[in-house]
Amino acid sequence: MDRVGEFGGANPTTSGFVVVTTEKAPGYEVLDTHGEVFGLTVRSRNFISDFGSGVKSLLGGELKGLTKALAASREEALTRMVDQAKALGANGVVMMRFDVSDARDMGTEVCAYGTAVTVRKL
């Protein structure tokens, strides 16, 4: 079962915004649906970081620099999705997902997407 996540992050304008990966947010009633929203970011590759990651992958272990970069990209995409939903008058997003793909061998594309909704706490 998914838990209700109130997206706060470092950006105070998103505080209290409900984001869930499920169709319904437990403890909330969906009053209105505003449509699909997404947040997208593309991060370029860093040659030095890629080289270091290549060496590390030969030796085994976590690629901490890449993990940190991907986490930052997810946060950026999530913030952009929330901003788009707010612009539509929503105070939540249901069915939120992340998609990560290669951007023409130049970087990594991260997309957060879902359905913008207006919810009311029960």
MODELLER restraints for C-alpha pairs under 7 A, 6 or more apart:
rsr = mdl.restraints
at = mdl.atoms
rsr.add(forms.Gaussian(group=physical.xy_distance, feature=features.Distance(at['CA:2:A'], at['CA:21:A']), mean=6.76, stdev=0.5))
rsr.add(forms.Gaussian(group=physical.xy_distance, feature=features.Distance(at['CA:2:A'], at['CA:22:A']), mean=6.41, stdev=0.5))
rsr.add(forms.Gaussian(group=physical.xy_distance, feature=features.Distance(at['CA:4:A'], at['CA:18:A']), mean=6.74, stdev=0.5))
rsr.add(forms.Gaussian(group=physical.xy_distance, feature=features.Distance(at['CA:4:A'], at['CA:19:A']), mean=6.68, stdev=0.5))
rsr.add(forms.Gaussian(group=physical.xy_distance, feature=features.Distance(at['CA:4:A'], at['CA:20:A']), mean=5.61, stdev=0.5))
rsr.add(forms.Gaussian(group=physical.xy_distance, feature=features.Distance(at['CA:4:A'], at['CA:25:A']), mean=5.94, stdev=0.5))
rsr.add(forms.Gaussian(group=physical.xy_distance, feature=features.Distance(at['CA:4:A'], at['CA:26:A']), mean=6.46, stdev=0.5))
rsr.add(forms.Gaussian(group=physical.xy_distance, feature=features.Distance(at['CA:5:A'], at['CA:18:A']), mean=5.78, stdev=0.5))
rsr.add(forms.Gaussian(group=physical.xy_distance, feature=features.Distance(at['CA:5:A'], at['CA:19:A']), mean=5.32, stdev=0.5))
rsr.add(forms.Gaussian(group=physical.xy_distance, feature=features.Distance(at['CA:5:A'], at['CA:20:A']), mean=5.98, stdev=0.5))
rsr.add(forms.Gaussian(group=physical.xy_distance, feature=features.Distance(at['CA:6:A'], at['CA:16:A']), mean=5.08, stdev=0.5))
rsr.add(forms.Gaussian(group=physical.xy_distance, feature=features.Distance(at['CA:6:A'], at['CA:17:A']), mean=5.30, stdev=0.5))
rsr.add(forms.Gaussian(group=physical.xy_distance, feature=features.Distance(at['CA:6:A'], at['CA:18:A']), mean=4.60, stdev=0.5))
rsr.add(forms.Gaussian(group=physical.xy_distance, feature=features.Distance(at['CA:6:A'], at['CA:19:A']), mean=6.14, stdev=0.5))
rsr.add(forms.Gaussian(group=physical.xy_distance, feature=features.Distance(at['CA:7:A'], at['CA:14:A']), mean=6.30, stdev=0.5))
rsr.add(forms.Gaussian(group=physical.xy_distance, feature=features.Distance(at['CA:7:A'], at['CA:15:A']), mean=5.90, stdev=0.5))
rsr.add(forms.Gaussian(group=physical.xy_distance, feature=features.Distance(at['CA:7:A'], at['CA:16:A']), mean=6.07, stdev=0.5))
rsr.add(forms.Gaussian(group=physical.xy_distance, feature=features.Distance(at['CA:7:A'], at['CA:17:A']), mean=5.34, stdev=0.5))
rsr.add(forms.Gaussian(group=physical.xy_distance, feature=features.Distance(at['CA:7:A'], at['CA:18:A']), mean=6.14, stdev=0.5))
rsr.add(forms.Gaussian(group=physical.xy_distance, feature=features.Distance(at['CA:7:A'], at['CA:19:A']), mean=6.36, stdev=0.5))
rsr.add(forms.Gaussian(group=physical.xy_distance, feature=features.Distance(at['CA:8:A'], at['CA:14:A']), mean=5.57, stdev=0.5))
rsr.add(forms.Gaussian(group=physical.xy_distance, feature=features.Distance(at['CA:8:A'], at['CA:15:A']), mean=4.22, stdev=0.5))
rsr.add(forms.Gaussian(group=physical.xy_distance, feature=features.Distance(at['CA:8:A'], at['CA:16:A']), mean=6.37, stdev=0.5))
rsr.add(forms.Gaussian(group=physical.xy_distance, feature=features.Distance(at['CA:14:A'], at['CA:82:A']), mean=6.99, stdev=0.5))
rsr.add(forms.Gaussian(group=physical.xy_distance, feature=features.Distance(at['CA:17:A'], at['CA:91:A']), mean=5.46, stdev=0.5))
rsr.add(forms.Gaussian(group=physical.xy_distance, feature=features.Distance(at['CA:17:A'], at['CA:92:A']), mean=5.49, stdev=0.5))
rsr.add(forms.Gaussian(group=physical.xy_distance, feature=features.Distance(at['CA:18:A'], at['CA:91:A']), mean=6.52, stdev=0.5))
rsr.add(forms.Gaussian(group=physical.xy_distance, feature=features.Distance(at['CA:18:A'], at['CA:92:A']), mean=4.38, stdev=0.5))
rsr.add(forms.Gaussian(group=physical.xy_distance, feature=features.Distance(at['CA:18:A'], at['CA:93:A']), mean=6.30, stdev=0.5))
rsr.add(forms.Gaussian(group=physical.xy_distance, feature=features.Distance(at['CA:19:A'], at['CA:92:A']), mean=5.60, stdev=0.5))
rsr.add(forms.Gaussian(group=physical.xy_distance, feature=features.Distance(at['CA:19:A'], at['CA:93:A']), mean=4.84, stdev=0.5))
rsr.add(forms.Gaussian(group=physical.xy_distance, feature=features.Distance(at['CA:19:A'], at['CA:94:A']), mean=6.04, stdev=0.5))
rsr.add(forms.Gaussian(group=physical.xy_distance, feature=features.Distance(at['CA:19:A'], at['CA:96:A']), mean=6.93, stdev=0.5))
rsr.add(forms.Gaussian(group=physical.xy_distance, feature=features.Distance(at['CA:20:A'], at['CA:93:A']), mean=6.43, stdev=0.5))
rsr.add(forms.Gaussian(group=physical.xy_distance, feature=features.Distance(at['CA:20:A'], at['CA:94:A']), mean=5.06, stdev=0.5))
rsr.add(forms.Gaussian(group=physical.xy_distance, feature=features.Distance(at['CA:20:A'], at['CA:95:A']), mean=6.21, stdev=0.5))
rsr.add(forms.Gaussian(group=physical.xy_distance, feature=features.Distance(at['CA:20:A'], at['CA:96:A']), mean=5.98, stdev=0.5))
rsr.add(forms.Gaussian(group=physical.xy_distance, feature=features.Distance(at['CA:21:A'], at['CA:94:A']), mean=5.85, stdev=0.5))
rsr.add(forms.Gaussian(group=physical.xy_distance, feature=features.Distance(at['CA:21:A'], at['CA:95:A']), mean=4.35, stdev=0.5))
rsr.add(forms.Gaussian(group=physical.xy_distance, feature=features.Distance(at['CA:21:A'], at['CA:96:A']), mean=4.57, stdev=0.5))
rsr.add(forms.Gaussian(group=physical.xy_distance, feature=features.Distance(at['CA:21:A'], at['CA:97:A']), mean=6.52, stdev=0.5))
rsr.add(forms.Gaussian(group=physical.xy_distance, feature=features.Distance(at['CA:22:A'], at['CA:94:A']), mean=5.97, stdev=0.5))
rsr.add(forms.Gaussian(group=physical.xy_distance, feature=features.Distance(at['CA:22:A'], at['CA:95:A']), mean=4.87, stdev=0.5))
rsr.add(forms.Gaussian(group=physical.xy_distance, feature=features.Distance(at['CA:23:A'], at['CA:94:A']), mean=5.60, stdev=0.5))
rsr.add(forms.Gaussian(group=physical.xy_distance, feature=features.Distance(at['CA:23:A'], at['CA:95:A']), mean=5.28, stdev=0.5))
rsr.add(forms.Gaussian(group=physical.xy_distance, feature=features.Distance(at['CA:24:A'], at['CA:94:A']), mean=6.57, stdev=0.5))
rsr.add(forms.Gaussian(group=physical.xy_distance, feature=features.Distance(at['CA:27:A'], at['CA:121:A']), mean=5.98, stdev=0.5))
rsr.add(forms.Gaussian(group=physical.xy_distance, feature=features.Distance(at['CA:27:A'], at['CA:122:A']), mean=5.47, stdev=0.5))
rsr.add(forms.Gaussian(group=physical.xy_distance, feature=features.Distance(at['CA:28:A'], at['CA:119:A']), mean=6.00, stdev=0.5))
rsr.add(forms.Gaussian(group=physical.xy_distance, feature=features.Distance(at['CA:28:A'], at['CA:120:A']), mean=5.37, stdev=0.5))
rsr.add(forms.Gaussian(group=physical.xy_distance, feature=features.Distance(at['CA:28:A'], at['CA:121:A']), mean=4.40, stdev=0.5))
rsr.add(forms.Gaussian(group=physical.xy_distance, feature=features.Distance(at['CA:28:A'], at['CA:122:A']), mean=5.29, stdev=0.5))
rsr.add(forms.Gaussian(group=physical.xy_distance, feature=features.Distance(at['CA:29:A'], at['CA:119:A']), mean=5.38, stdev=0.5))
rsr.add(forms.Gaussian(group=physical.xy_distance, feature=features.Distance(at['CA:29:A'], at['CA:120:A']), mean=5.25, stdev=0.5))
rsr.add(forms.Gaussian(group=physical.xy_distance, feature=features.Distance(at['CA:29:A'], at['CA:121:A']), mean=6.42, stdev=0.5))
rsr.add(forms.Gaussian(group=physical.xy_distance, feature=features.Distance(at['CA:29:A'], at['CA:122:A']), mean=6.56, stdev=0.5))
rsr.add(forms.Gaussian(group=physical.xy_distance, feature=features.Distance(at['CA:30:A'], at['CA:117:A']), mean=6.61, stdev=0.5))
rsr.add(forms.Gaussian(group=physical.xy_distance, feature=features.Distance(at['CA:30:A'], at['CA:118:A']), mean=5.92, stdev=0.5))
rsr.add(forms.Gaussian(group=physical.xy_distance, feature=features.Distance(at['CA:30:A'], at['CA:119:A']), mean=4.47, stdev=0.5))
rsr.add(forms.Gaussian(group=physical.xy_distance, feature=features.Distance(at['CA:30:A'], at['CA:120:A']), mean=6.61, stdev=0.5))
rsr.add(forms.Gaussian(group=physical.xy_distance, feature=features.Distance(at['CA:31:A'], at['CA:118:A']), mean=5.51, stdev=0.5))
rsr.add(forms.Gaussian(group=physical.xy_distance, feature=features.Distance(at['CA:31:A'], at['CA:119:A']), mean=5.54, stdev=0.5))
rsr.add(forms.Gaussian(group=physical.xy_distance, feature=features.Distance(at['CA:32:A'], at['CA:117:A']), mean=5.59, stdev=0.5))
rsr.add(forms.Gaussian(group=physical.xy_distance, feature=features.Distance(at['CA:32:A'], at['CA:118:A']), mean=5.10, stdev=0.5))
rsr.add(forms.Gaussian(group=physical.xy_distance, feature=features.Distance(at['CA:33:A'], at['CA:116:A']), mean=6.12, stdev=0.5))
rsr.add(forms.Gaussian(group=physical.xy_distance, feature=features.Distance(at['CA:33:A'], at['CA:117:A']), mean=4.46, stdev=0.5))
rsr.add(forms.Gaussian(group=physical.xy_distance, feature=features.Distance(at['CA:33:A'], at['CA:118:A']), mean=6.48, stdev=0.5))
rsr.add(forms.Gaussian(group=physical.xy_distance, feature=features.Distance(at['CA:34:A'], at['CA:88:A']), mean=6.63, stdev=0.5))
rsr.add(forms.Gaussian(group=physical.xy_distance, feature=features.Distance(at['CA:34:A'], at['CA:90:A']), mean=6.86, stdev=0.5))
rsr.add(forms.Gaussian(group=physical.xy_distance, feature=features.Distance(at['CA:34:A'], at['CA:116:A']), mean=5.18, stdev=0.5))
rsr.add(forms.Gaussian(group=physical.xy_distance, feature=features.Distance(at['CA:34:A'], at['CA:117:A']), mean=5.57, stdev=0.5))
rsr.add(forms.Gaussian(group=physical.xy_distance, feature=features.Distance(at['CA:35:A'], at['CA:115:A']), mean=5.40, stdev=0.5))
rsr.add(forms.Gaussian(group=physical.xy_distance, feature=features.Distance(at['CA:35:A'], at['CA:116:A']), mean=5.55, stdev=0.5))
rsr.add(forms.Gaussian(group=physical.xy_distance, feature=features.Distance(at['CA:36:A'], at['CA:114:A']), mean=5.70, stdev=0.5))
rsr.add(forms.Gaussian(group=physical.xy_distance, feature=features.Distance(at['CA:36:A'], at['CA:115:A']), mean=4.49, stdev=0.5))
rsr.add(forms.Gaussian(group=physical.xy_distance, feature=features.Distance(at['CA:36:A'], at['CA:116:A']), mean=6.07, stdev=0.5))
rsr.add(forms.Gaussian(group=physical.xy_distance, feature=features.Distance(at['CA:37:A'], at['CA:81:A']), mean=5.99, stdev=0.5))
rsr.add(forms.Gaussian(group=physical.xy_distance, feature=features.Distance(at['CA:37:A'], at['CA:84:A']), mean=6.31, stdev=0.5))
rsr.add(forms.Gaussian(group=physical.xy_distance, feature=features.Distance(at['CA:37:A'], at['CA:85:A']), mean=6.08, stdev=0.5))
rsr.add(forms.Gaussian(group=physical.xy_distance, feature=features.Distance(at['CA:37:A'], at['CA:113:A']), mean=5.64, stdev=0.5))
rsr.add(forms.Gaussian(group=physical.xy_distance, feature=features.Distance(at['CA:37:A'], at['CA:114:A']), mean=5.68, stdev=0.5))
rsr.add(forms.Gaussian(group=physical.xy_distance, feature=features.Distance(at['CA:37:A'], at['CA:115:A']), mean=5.97, stdev=0.5))
rsr.add(forms.Gaussian(group=physical.xy_distance, feature=features.Distance(at['CA:37:A'], at['CA:116:A']), mean=6.20, stdev=0.5))
rsr.add(forms.Gaussian(group=physical.xy_distance, feature=features.Distance(at['CA:38:A'], at['CA:81:A']), mean=4.56, stdev=0.5))
rsr.add(forms.Gaussian(group=physical.xy_distance, feature=features.Distance(at['CA:38:A'], at['CA:111:A']), mean=6.71, stdev=0.5))
rsr.add(forms.Gaussian(group=physical.xy_distance, feature=features.Distance(at['CA:38:A'], at['CA:112:A']), mean=5.45, stdev=0.5))
rsr.add(forms.Gaussian(group=physical.xy_distance, feature=features.Distance(at['CA:38:A'], at['CA:113:A']), mean=4.13, stdev=0.5))
rsr.add(forms.Gaussian(group=physical.xy_distance, feature=features.Distance(at['CA:38:A'], at['CA:114:A']), mean=6.57, stdev=0.5))
rsr.add(forms.Gaussian(group=physical.xy_distance, feature=features.Distance(at['CA:39:A'], at['CA:77:A']), mean=4.48, stdev=0.5))
rsr.add(forms.Gaussian(group=physical.xy_distance, feature=features.Distance(at['CA:39:A'], at['CA:78:A']), mean=6.02, stdev=0.5))
rsr.add(forms.Gaussian(group=physical.xy_distance, feature=features.Distance(at['CA:39:A'], at['CA:80:A']), mean=4.44, stdev=0.5))
rsr.add(forms.Gaussian(group=physical.xy_distance, feature=features.Distance(at['CA:39:A'], at['CA:81:A']), mean=3.95, stdev=0.5))
rsr.add(forms.Gaussian(group=physical.xy_distance, feature=features.Distance(at['CA:39:A'], at['CA:111:A']), mean=5.59, stdev=0.5))
rsr.add(forms.Gaussian(group=physical.xy_distance, feature=features.Distance(at['CA:39:A'], at['CA:112:A']), mean=5.18, stdev=0.5))
rsr.add(forms.Gaussian(group=physical.xy_distance, feature=features.Distance(at['CA:39:A'], at['CA:113:A']), mean=6.44, stdev=0.5))
rsr.add(forms.Gaussian(group=physical.xy_distance, feature=features.Distance(at['CA:40:A'], at['CA:77:A']), mean=4.95, stdev=0.5))
rsr.add(forms.Gaussian(group=physical.xy_distance, feature=features.Distance(at['CA:40:A'], at['CA:80:A']), mean=6.97, stdev=0.5))
rsr.add(forms.Gaussian(group=physical.xy_distance, feature=features.Distance(at['CA:40:A'], at['CA:110:A']), mean=5.84, stdev=0.5))
rsr.add(forms.Gaussian(group=physical.xy_distance, feature=features.Distance(at['CA:40:A'], at['CA:111:A']), mean=4.48, stdev=0.5))
rsr.add(forms.Gaussian(group=physical.xy_distance, feature=features.Distance(at['CA:40:A'], at['CA:112:A']), mean=6.57, stdev=0.5))
rsr.add(forms.Gaussian(group=physical.xy_distance, feature=features.Distance(at['CA:41:A'], at['CA:73:A']), mean=6.49, stdev=0.5))
rsr.add(forms.Gaussian(group=physical.xy_distance, feature=features.Distance(at['CA:41:A'], at['CA:76:A']), mean=6.83, stdev=0.5))
rsr.add(forms.Gaussian(group=physical.xy_distance, feature=features.Distance(at['CA:41:A'], at['CA:77:A']), mean=5.70, stdev=0.5))
rsr.add(forms.Gaussian(group=physical.xy_distance, feature=features.Distance(at['CA:41:A'], at['CA:109:A']), mean=5.82, stdev=0.5))
rsr.add(forms.Gaussian(group=physical.xy_distance, feature=features.Distance(at['CA:41:A'], at['CA:110:A']), mean=5.48, stdev=0.5))
rsr.add(forms.Gaussian(group=physical.xy_distance, feature=features.Distance(at['CA:41:A'], at['CA:111:A']), mean=6.60, stdev=0.5))
rsr.add(forms.Gaussian(group=physical.xy_distance, feature=features.Distance(at['CA:42:A'], at['CA:107:A']), mean=6.42, stdev=0.5))
rsr.add(forms.Gaussian(group=physical.xy_distance, feature=features.Distance(at['CA:42:A'], at['CA:108:A']), mean=5.49, stdev=0.5))
rsr.add(forms.Gaussian(group=physical.xy_distance, feature=features.Distance(at['CA:42:A'], at['CA:109:A']), mean=4.32, stdev=0.5))
rsr.add(forms.Gaussian(group=physical.xy_distance, feature=features.Distance(at['CA:42:A'], at['CA:110:A']), mean=6.34, stdev=0.5))
rsr.add(forms.Gaussian(group=physical.xy_distance, feature=features.Distance(at['CA:43:A'], at['CA:107:A']), mean=5.26, stdev=0.5))
rsr.add(forms.Gaussian(group=physical.xy_distance, feature=features.Distance(at['CA:43:A'], at['CA:108:A']), mean=5.37, stdev=0.5))
rsr.add(forms.Gaussian(group=physical.xy_distance, feature=features.Distance(at['CA:43:A'], at['CA:109:A']), mean=6.59, stdev=0.5))
rsr.add(forms.Gaussian(group=physical.xy_distance, feature=features.Distance(at['CA:44:A'], at['CA:106:A']), mean=5.80, stdev=0.5))
rsr.add(forms.Gaussian(group=physical.xy_distance, feature=features.Distance(at['CA:44:A'], at['CA:107:A']), mean=4.11, stdev=0.5))
rsr.add(forms.Gaussian(group=physical.xy_distance, feature=features.Distance(at['CA:44:A'], at['CA:108:A']), mean=6.65, stdev=0.5))
rsr.add(forms.Gaussian(group=physical.xy_distance, feature=features.Distance(at['CA:45:A'], at['CA:106:A']), mean=6.02, stdev=0.5))
rsr.add(forms.Gaussian(group=physical.xy_distance, feature=features.Distance(at['CA:45:A'], at['CA:107:A']), mean=4.86, stdev=0.5))
rsr.add(forms.Gaussian(group=physical.xy_distance, feature=features.Distance(at['CA:53:A'], at['CA:63:A']), mean=6.09, stdev=0.5))
rsr.add(forms.Gaussian(group=physical.xy_distance, feature=features.Distance(at['CA:56:A'], at['CA:63:A']), mean=6.87, stdev=0.5))
rsr.add(forms.Gaussian(group=physical.xy_distance, feature=features.Distance(at['CA:73:A'], at['CA:110:A']), mean=6.37, stdev=0.5))
rsr.add(forms.Gaussian(group=physical.xy_distance, feature=features.Distance(at['CA:74:A'], at['CA:110:A']), mean=6.34, stdev=0.5))
rsr.add(forms.Gaussian(group=physical.xy_distance, feature=features.Distance(at['CA:77:A'], at['CA:110:A']), mean=6.50, stdev=0.5))
rsr.add(forms.Gaussian(group=physical.xy_distance, feature=features.Distance(at['CA:77:A'], at['CA:111:A']), mean=5.76, stdev=0.5))
rsr.add(forms.Gaussian(group=physical.xy_distance, feature=features.Distance(at['CA:77:A'], at['CA:112:A']), mean=5.43, stdev=0.5))
rsr.add(forms.Gaussian(group=physical.xy_distance, feature=features.Distance(at['CA:78:A'], at['CA:112:A']), mean=5.52, stdev=0.5))
rsr.add(forms.Gaussian(group=physical.xy_distance, feature=features.Distance(at['CA:81:A'], at['CA:112:A']), mean=6.32, stdev=0.5))
rsr.add(forms.Gaussian(group=physical.xy_distance, feature=features.Distance(at['CA:81:A'], at['CA:113:A']), mean=6.54, stdev=0.5))
rsr.add(forms.Gaussian(group=physical.xy_distance, feature=features.Distance(at['CA:85:A'], at['CA:116:A']), mean=5.40, stdev=0.5))
rsr.add(forms.Gaussian(group=physical.xy_distance, feature=features.Distance(at['CA:90:A'], at['CA:116:A']), mean=5.77, stdev=0.5))
rsr.add(forms.Gaussian(group=physical.xy_distance, feature=features.Distance(at['CA:90:A'], at['CA:117:A']), mean=5.08, stdev=0.5))
rsr.add(forms.Gaussian(group=physical.xy_distance, feature=features.Distance(at['CA:90:A'], at['CA:118:A']), mean=4.77, stdev=0.5))
rsr.add(forms.Gaussian(group=physical.xy_distance, feature=features.Distance(at['CA:91:A'], at['CA:117:A']), mean=6.38, stdev=0.5))
rsr.add(forms.Gaussian(group=physical.xy_distance, feature=features.Distance(at['CA:91:A'], at['CA:118:A']), mean=5.16, stdev=0.5))
rsr.add(forms.Gaussian(group=physical.xy_distance, feature=features.Distance(at['CA:91:A'], at['CA:119:A']), mean=6.44, stdev=0.5))
rsr.add(forms.Gaussian(group=physical.xy_distance, feature=features.Distance(at['CA:92:A'], at['CA:116:A']), mean=5.90, stdev=0.5))
rsr.add(forms.Gaussian(group=physical.xy_distance, feature=features.Distance(at['CA:92:A'], at['CA:117:A']), mean=5.19, stdev=0.5))
rsr.add(forms.Gaussian(group=physical.xy_distance, feature=features.Distance(at['CA:92:A'], at['CA:118:A']), mean=5.93, stdev=0.5))
rsr.add(forms.Gaussian(group=physical.xy_distance, feature=features.Distance(at['CA:92:A'], at['CA:119:A']), mean=6.42, stdev=0.5))
rsr.add(forms.Gaussian(group=physical.xy_distance, feature=features.Distance(at['CA:93:A'], at['CA:114:A']), mean=5.98, stdev=0.5))
rsr.add(forms.Gaussian(group=physical.xy_distance, feature=features.Distance(at['CA:93:A'], at['CA:115:A']), mean=5.30, stdev=0.5))
rsr.add(forms.Gaussian(group=physical.xy_distance, feature=features.Distance(at['CA:93:A'], at['CA:116:A']), mean=4.47, stdev=0.5))
rsr.add(forms.Gaussian(group=physical.xy_distance, feature=features.Distance(at['CA:93:A'], at['CA:117:A']), mean=5.65, stdev=0.5))
rsr.add(forms.Gaussian(group=physical.xy_distance, feature=features.Distance(at['CA:94:A'], at['CA:114:A']), mean=5.87, stdev=0.5))
rsr.add(forms.Gaussian(group=physical.xy_distance, feature=features.Distance(at['CA:94:A'], at['CA:115:A']), mean=5.33, stdev=0.5))
rsr.add(forms.Gaussian(group=physical.xy_distance, feature=features.Distance(at['CA:94:A'], at['CA:116:A']), mean=6.64, stdev=0.5))
rsr.add(forms.Gaussian(group=physical.xy_distance, feature=features.Distance(at['CA:95:A'], at['CA:114:A']), mean=5.14, stdev=0.5))
rsr.add(forms.Gaussian(group=physical.xy_distance, feature=features.Distance(at['CA:95:A'], at['CA:115:A']), mean=6.27, stdev=0.5))
rsr.add(forms.Gaussian(group=physical.xy_distance, feature=features.Distance(at['CA:96:A'], at['CA:112:A']), mean=6.88, stdev=0.5))
rsr.add(forms.Gaussian(group=physical.xy_distance, feature=features.Distance(at['CA:96:A'], at['CA:113:A']), mean=5.43, stdev=0.5))
rsr.add(forms.Gaussian(group=physical.xy_distance, feature=features.Distance(at['CA:96:A'], at['CA:114:A']), mean=4.18, stdev=0.5))
rsr.add(forms.Gaussian(group=physical.xy_distance, feature=features.Distance(at['CA:97:A'], at['CA:112:A']), mean=5.66, stdev=0.5))
rsr.add(forms.Gaussian(group=physical.xy_distance, feature=features.Distance(at['CA:97:A'], at['CA:113:A']), mean=5.44, stdev=0.5))
rsr.add(forms.Gaussian(group=physical.xy_distance, feature=features.Distance(at['CA:97:A'], at['CA:114:A']), mean=6.30, stdev=0.5))
rsr.add(forms.Gaussian(group=physical.xy_distance, feature=features.Distance(at['CA:98:A'], at['CA:110:A']), mean=6.99, stdev=0.5))
rsr.add(forms.Gaussian(group=physical.xy_distance, feature=features.Distance(at['CA:98:A'], at['CA:111:A']), mean=5.57, stdev=0.5))
rsr.add(forms.Gaussian(group=physical.xy_distance, feature=features.Distance(at['CA:98:A'], at['CA:112:A']), mean=4.51, stdev=0.5))
rsr.add(forms.Gaussian(group=physical.xy_distance, feature=features.Distance(at['CA:98:A'], at['CA:113:A']), mean=6.50, stdev=0.5))
rsr.add(forms.Gaussian(group=physical.xy_distance, feature=features.Distance(at['CA:99:A'], at['CA:110:A']), mean=5.79, stdev=0.5))
rsr.add(forms.Gaussian(group=physical.xy_distance, feature=features.Distance(at['CA:99:A'], at['CA:111:A']), mean=5.11, stdev=0.5))
rsr.add(forms.Gaussian(group=physical.xy_distance, feature=features.Distance(at['CA:99:A'], at['CA:112:A']), mean=6.50, stdev=0.5))
rsr.add(forms.Gaussian(group=physical.xy_distance, feature=features.Distance(at['CA:100:A'], at['CA:109:A']), mean=5.62, stdev=0.5))
rsr.add(forms.Gaussian(group=physical.xy_distance, feature=features.Distance(at['CA:100:A'], at['CA:110:A']), mean=4.56, stdev=0.5))
rsr.add(forms.Gaussian(group=physical.xy_distance, feature=features.Distance(at['CA:100:A'], at['CA:111:A']), mean=6.41, stdev=0.5))
rsr.add(forms.Gaussian(group=physical.xy_distance, feature=features.Distance(at['CA:101:A'], at['CA:108:A']), mean=5.90, stdev=0.5))
rsr.add(forms.Gaussian(group=physical.xy_distance, feature=features.Distance(at['CA:101:A'], at['CA:109:A']), mean=5.21, stdev=0.5))
rsr.add(forms.Gaussian(group=physical.xy_distance, feature=features.Distance(at['CA:101:A'], at['CA:110:A']), mean=6.66, stdev=0.5))
rsr.add(forms.Gaussian(group=physical.xy_distance, feature=features.Distance(at['CA:102:A'], at['CA:108:A']), mean=4.85, stdev=0.5))
rsr.add(forms.Gaussian(group=physical.xy_distance, feature=features.Distance(at['CA:102:A'], at['CA:109:A']), mean=6.01, stdev=0.5))
rsr.add(forms.Gaussian(group=physical.xy_distance, feature=features.Distance(at['CA:103:A'], at['CA:109:A']), mean=5.70, stdev=0.5))
